[in-house]
Amino acid sequence: MAKKSILNKDSMKFLERYLNNASPTGYEWEGQKIWMDYLRPYVDTFITDTYGTAVGVINPEAKYKVVIEGHSDEISWYVNYITDNGLIYVIRNGGSDHQIAPSKVVNIHTDKGIVKGVFGWPAIHTRKDEKEQAPKLDNIFIDIGAKDKEEVEKLGVHVGCVITYPDEFFILNKDKFVCRALDNRMGGFMIAEVARLLKENKKELPFGLYITNSVQEEIGLRGAEMITHTIKPDVAIVTDVTHDTTTPMIEKKKEGHTEIGAGPVITYAPAVQNKLRELIIETANKKKIPFQRLASSRFTGTDTDAFAYSNGGVPSALISLPLRYMHTTVETVHRDDVENVIKLIYESILQIKPHHNFSYFQ
């Protein structure tokens, strides 16, 4: 008998709409509105801040506060320089990959609407040197079909306009979700599904649950850094993506062995509170949820670090979704992993009690 999916038709419609909407770092609010509209039936109230982080709250009156968190922003580019003959040079907004840029279509966001462009690249016929130039930040450029700088500016394009890729969601071979910006709008999607399941299963929580979709993770965990001081949580469980290291040109001795389809990834790191992590592992074993392990060295590189080291120290843990081709336009995850991350977060928060402080000295 085939297992029953926890993702329903409404979930998938929301996922597709949410992923296809552009949400670049610093400009996340339209995506946040989509996210909040979906979450509204499952929470009691919302908190937002001036930079765009959105938090759905269940039991806002409770003193003990548990956060489940993902981040909403996607990598992008900024217009940095416009040449006299109308070509556009860019700088990064987050960790945008210069090597995938040539021949990509882009959307330039202006006050007059979207302006289409292409990352141009010299034809192979003209590249005669033995050592070809590789794409670099100082040689990739965007062509919007304008004859000069004046025409570019008449179209509404100016220095500081943000640039995104338009690549949209599709399903590869029945069970692989593919899109740009799965890092980390999949996180926002998964925590929203946790809230839905709590509501549909009529679960009464003995604490306040703060379903947090942070902004500006891609440029230094900034949204989480701000919102954790607003919420002042007692516990935080963060979800983000991590690398599938089974594809070519990744060194497992350096990056570890994690792969799509093998389950959520539970991280070991200084920022990860050991007792909270063990609660999650015990839950996974008890509920027969497959999982993988990953060791990080000095930091996780995720919003876990921002929560863990805030407010005098917040017990925090990281449950990651394995992903292929991070920071490209074809990021790929396995549907089974998505469902199992949702299950693991859902089941883990049901194990948390308001008296938990996860102290080593009890």
C-alpha positions in Angstrom: 0.0 0.0 0.0 1.3 3.4 -0.9 1.9 5.7 2.0 -0.3 8.7 2.4 1.3 12.1 1.7 0.9 14.8 4.2 1.1 17.4 1.4 -2.4 18.1 -0.1 -3.5 19.9 -3.2 -3.7 23.2 -1.3 -0.2 22.7 0.0 1.2 22.2 -3.5 -0.7 25.2 -4.9 0.8 27.3 -2.1 4.3 25.9 -2.7 4.3 26.6 -6.4 2.9 30.2 -6.0 5.3 30.9 -3.1 8.4 29.6 -5.0 7.5 31.3 -8.3 7.2 34.7 -6.6 10.5 36.7 -6.4 11.7 37.4 -2.9 15.3 38.8 -3.1 17.2 39.7 0.0 15.9 43.1 1.2 12.7 42.8 -0.9 10.9 39.9 0.7 7.6 41.4 1.5 5.5 40.2 -1.5 6.6 36.6 -0.7 5.8 37.2 3.0 2.3 38.3 2.1 1.7 35.1 0.2 3.1 33.1 3.2 1.0 34.9 5.7 -2.2 34.5 3.7 -1.6 30.7 3.7 -0.7 30.6 7.3 -3.6 32.8 8.6 -6.1 30.0 9.3 -3.6 28.1 11.4 -2.4 30.8 13.8 -3.8 33.2 16.3 -2.0 36.3 15.4 1.1 37.7 13.5 4.2 39.7 14.4 6.1 41.6 11.7 9.1 43.9 11.9 10.2 46.9 9.8 12.6 44.8 7.7 9.9 42.2 6.7 10.3 39.2 9.0 6.9 37.6 9.6 5.9 35.4 12.5 2.7 33.5 12.9 1.9 32.9 16.6 -0.1 30.1 18.3 -0.9 30.8 22.0 0.6 34.3 22.1 -0.4 34.7 25.8 1.9 31.8 26.9 5.1 32.7 28.7 7.2 29.8 27.4 8.1 30.4 23.8 9.2 27.9 21.1 10.4 29.1 17.7 10.3 27.1 14.5 12.1 29.0 11.8 13.1 29.2 8.1 14.2 32.1 6.0 12.4 33.7 3.1 15.0 35.5 1.0 16.6 34.4 -2.2 20.0 35.4 -3.7 19.9 38.0 -6.4 22.0 40.8 -8.1 22.1 44.6 -8.0 22.6 46.9 -10.9 26.0 48.4 -10.2 27.2 50.2 -13.3 25.6 51.1 -16.7 28.0 51.6 -19.7 27.6 54.3 -22.3 26.4 51.7 -24.8 23.7 50.3 -22.5 25.2 47.2 -20.9 24.8 46.5 -17.2 27.4 45.3 -14.7 26.3 43.8 -11.4 27.3 43.1 -7.8 25.9 40.3 -5.7 23.0 40.5 -3.2 23.8 37.3 -1.3 25.9 34.4 -2.6 24.9 34.6 -6.3 27.0 32.3 -8.5 28.8 34.2 -11.3 29.6 30.9 -13.1 26.0 30.1 -13.9 25.1 33.6 -15.1 26.1 33.5 -18.9 23.0 33.0 -21.1 20.6 33.2 -18.2 17.4 35.3 -18.6 16.9 37.8 -15.8 14.1 40.1 -14.4 15.2 43.6 -13.4 12.8 45.0 -10.8 12.1 48.7 -11.4 9.4 51.2 -10.4 7.9 50.8 -13.9 7.7 47.0 -13.5 9.8 44.1 -14.7 12.4 44.7 -17.4 13.7 41.6 -19.1 17.4 41.1 -19.8 20.0 38.4 -20.6 23.4 37.7 -19.2 25.4 37.9 -22.5 28.5 35.9 -23.3 30.9 35.9 -26.3 30.1 33.2 -28.8 32.3 30.1 -28.8 33.6 31.0 -32.3 35.2 34.1 -31.0 37.0 32.5 -28.0 40.2 31.4 -29.7 42.7 31.6 -26.9 44.1 28.4 -25.4 43.2 29.8 -22.0 39.6 30.9 -22.2 38.3 33.5 -19.7 35.9 32.0 -17.2 32.9 33.9 -16.1 33.8 36.3 -13.3 32.1 39.1 -11.5 34.0 41.7 -13.5 33.2 40.3 -16.9 29.6 39.1 -16.8 27.1 41.7 -18.0 23.4 42.1 -18.7 22.0 43.2 -22.1 18.4 44.6 -22.0 18.4 45.5 -25.7 19.0 49.2 -25.2 21.3 51.2 -27.5 22.8 53.4 -24.8 22.7 54.4 -21.2 19.9 56.9 -21.7 17.6 54.2 -23.1 18.4 52.0 -20.2 17.4 54.7 -17.8 14.2 55.5 -19.7 13.1 51.9 -19.1 13.4 52.6 -15.4 16.7 50.7 -14.8 19.1 52.5 -12.5 22.0 51.6 -10.1 20.5 49.7 -7.2 17.7 47.9 -9.0 17.5 44.3 -7.9 17.8 41.5 -10.4 16.3 37.9 -10.1 16.1 34.8 -12.2 12.6 33.9 -13.4 13.1 30.1 -13.3 9.9 28.5 -12.0 8.9 25.4 -10.1 8.5 22.0 -11.7 8.6 18.3 -10.6 11.4 16.1 -12.0 10.7 12.4 -12.3 7.6 12.4 -10.1 9.2 13.2 -6.7 12.0 15.8 -7.1 11.0 19.4 -6.6 13.1 21.8 -8.7 13.2 25.6 -8.7 15.5 28.5 -7.9 15.2 29.7 -4.3 14.4 26.4 -2.6 17.1 27.8 -0.4 15.2 28.5 1.7 11.6 29.1 0.9 11.2 25.4 1.4 11.9 26.2 5.0 9.0 28.7 5.1 6.8 26.2 3.4 7.7 23.4 5.8 7.1 25.3 9.0 3.8 26.5 7.6 2.8 22.9 7.0 3.7 22.1 10.6 1.2 24.8 11.7 -1.4 23.3 9.4 -1.0 19.9 10.8 -1.2 21.1 14.4 -4.5 22.8 13.5 -6.0 19.9 11.5 -4.9 17.4 14.2 -6.4 19.6 16.9 -3.2 19.6 18.9 -3.2 21.9 22.0 0.2 23.2 22.8 1.3 24.1 26.3 3.5 26.9 25.1 3.5 29.7 22.6 4.7 28.6 19.1 6.3 31.2 16.9 6.4 30.2 13.3 9.1 32.5 12.0 9.9 33.3 8.4 13.0 35.5 8.7 14.5 37.9 6.1 18.1 38.6 5.1 19.6 35.3 6.0 21.6 35.3 2.7 23.7 38.3 3.7 24.5 37.3 7.3 21.5 35.9 9.3 20.3 39.5 9.8 16.6 38.9 10.0 16.9 36.2 12.6 19.3 38.4 14.5 16.6 41.1 14.8 13.5 38.9 15.4 15.1 36.8 18.1 15.4 39.9 20.3 11.7 40.7 19.7 10.4 37.2 20.5 13.0 36.2 23.2 12.3 32.5 22.7 13.1 29.7 25.2 13.8 27.2 22.4 14.4 27.5 18.7 14.3 24.8 16.0 15.6 26.1 12.7 15.3 24.5 9.3 17.4 25.3 6.3 19.0 23.4 3.4 22.2 21.5 3.2 24.3 20.0 0.4 23.6 16.6 -1.3 27.3 15.6 -1.5 26.8 12.7 -3.9 26.9 14.7 -7.1 30.2 15.2 -9.0 33.0 17.5 -7.8 32.1 17.5 -4.1 34.6 16.1 -1.7 32.9 14.0 0.9 36.0 14.0 3.2 35.5 17.8 3.5 31.7 18.2 3.1 30.5 14.9 4.7 28.0 12.4 3.2 24.4 13.6 2.9 22.0 12.9 0.1 18.5 13.7 -1.1 16.0 10.9 -0.4 17.7 9.7 2.7 15.9 11.9 5.2 16.3 15.1 7.2 19.9 16.1 8.3 20.5 16.7 12.0 23.5 18.9 12.6 26.2 18.7 15.3 27.9 22.0 16.0 28.8 24.3 18.9 25.6 26.4 18.3 23.4 23.3 18.4 22.3 22.6 22.0 23.1 19.0 22.7 20.1 18.1 24.8 17.7 19.6 22.3 19.4 17.8 19.5 19.1 14.5 21.4 15.4 15.1 21.9 15.0 15.5 18.2 17.0 12.3 17.5 15.0 10.3 20.1 11.8 11.6 18.4 13.1 10.5 15.0 13.9 7.0 16.3 10.6 6.7 18.1 8.5 7.8 15.2 10.6 5.9 12.6 11.6 9.0 10.7 14.8 8.5 8.7 17.5 11.0 9.3 21.2 11.7 8.5 23.9 13.4 10.6 26.2 16.3 9.7 29.1 17.8 11.6 29.8 21.6 11.3 32.9 23.1 12.7 32.8 26.6 14.1 29.3 27.6 13.0 26.4 26.2 11.0 26.1 29.1 8.6 22.4 29.2 9.2 20.0 31.2 11.4 20.6 28.6 14.1 23.7 30.6 15.0 21.7 33.9 15.4 19.2 32.3 17.7 21.6 30.3 19.7 23.8 33.2 20.7 21.1 35.7 21.4 19.4 36.8 24.6 22.0 35.2 26.9 21.8 31.9 25.0 18.8 30.1 23.5 18.7 26.3 23.2 18.7 25.8 19.4 18.9 23.0 16.9 19.1 22.6 13.1 17.1 20.2 11.0 18.2 20.6 7.3 16.7 19.5 4.0 19.3 17.9 1.7 19.5 19.8 -1.6 21.4 19.5 -4.9 22.9 22.5 -6.8 22.6 25.1 -4.1 22.5 28.8 -5.3 21.7 27.8 -8.9 18.4 28.1 -10.7 17.8 24.3 -10.6 18.0 23.6 -6.9 16.6 20.1 -6.3 15.1 18.3 -3.3 13.2 15.1 -2.7 9.6 15.1 -1.8 10.1 12.4 0.8 12.7 14.6 2.6 10.3 17.6 2.6 7.6 15.5 4.2 10.0 14.0 6.7 11.4 17.3 7.8 7.8 18.5 8.4 7.1 15.3 10.4 10.3 15.6 12.5 9.7 19.3 13.4 6.0 18.5 14.2 6.8 15.5 16.3 9.7 17.2 18.1 7.8 20.2 19.3 5.1 17.9 20.7 7.8 16.5 23.0 8.8 19.9 24.4 7.3 20.9 27.8 7.2 24.4 29.3 9.6 23.4 32.1 12.3 22.4 29.7 15.4 24.5 30.0 17.7 21.8 28.5 20.3 22.6 31.3 23.3 20.2 31.7 23.2 21.0 35.4 19.7 19.8 36.5 
